Each structure stands twice: as structure tokens, then as C-alpha cells.
Amino acid sequence: METARRYYPAEIERLESSIASLIGEGRLRGPISGEELYSFLRRLGLAFSMDVKIRIKEHGELKSIEEKFRQSSS
């Protein structure tokens, strides 16, 4: 939401008010995942890029894809 706000501050402010109203009226329940929110904003035409980091959990340790490739090639 913070990333979207940097790109579209006025639109996100209106969207937050609308979401709060829907929650208050009981028409929207449960948490909204980041993926759902991103998809919804894209459908509204609010396109923006996200800094995405993919990590792999291996033996209880989080590793970046770069670390995983480095380890598998050695």
C-alpha cells in the first residue's frame, strides 16, 4: 500500500476511505493479501512497479535466489 501511495497518493487515500466504509458496513471481511491488493489496483488501472525479493527457505535459513544458484554451481 505504501508503494502504491507513492505513485498515486490521492487515489489511494480515496480507496482507503472506501475500504474503511465497506469494512464498517460489514461488506468486506478478512485480511486482504498483498497479491490480492496489487491485482485489484492493477485492475483499477493503477500500475506501478514493486521491489520484489524472492527467498528460499532451506534448512531453516532464508537464502536469496542468487545465493542458492551460487551454492548449487559450486
N, C-alpha and C positions, 0 to 999 in steps of 0.2 A: 504494500500500500504506500509505503514511503517513497519508493521509486516512482510509482505512478503519480504521486503528488508532486514530485519534482518536475515531471513533464506536463501535467495537467492540473494545476492547483485548484482552479475554480470548479472544474468538472468533478474532481474527487471530493471537494467539500460538499457539493450538491448530492453526490452519490452517498456519502456518509450520512447525510441527513435523511435521505430516502431509506437507507438500510436501517437506521435507528427507528424510523417510523414503522417500518414493516415488522421489526422485532417487537416494538411496543404494542402493535396491534395483534401480535401472535401469528402473523402471516409468514414469518421467516424464523426457522428454528435451527438449532445446532450450529456447530462451527463450520466455517467456510474454509476449505483448504486453499493454500497458495495457488495451486494449479487451477482450481475452480475460479478463483478470483481473477487470475490472469486471463483465463479463457473468456470469462464474462466481459472483462474490459476490452479485450480484442474484438469481441462481437459488437461492442458498442462503438467500435472504430477508434478506440484509444490504444494505438500501437506504440510500444516503447521497448527498448532492449533491457535485458536483465543480466546482471553479472552472475553467471551460473557456475557453480563448482560441483563436480561430481566426485564423490569419495567412495571408496570401497572399504567395507569393514572386513578385516581378516585377522583372525585370532584375537579379537577384542580391540584391535587397533585400527583407526581410520587412516587410510592412505589415499593420496591423490592418484588419479589415473597415471600421471607421469611417473610417480614413484613405483606403481605397480608394473608399468611397462619396463622401467629400468631394471627392476628386480627379475622380471621374467626373461630378460635378454642377457643377463649375466650368468 
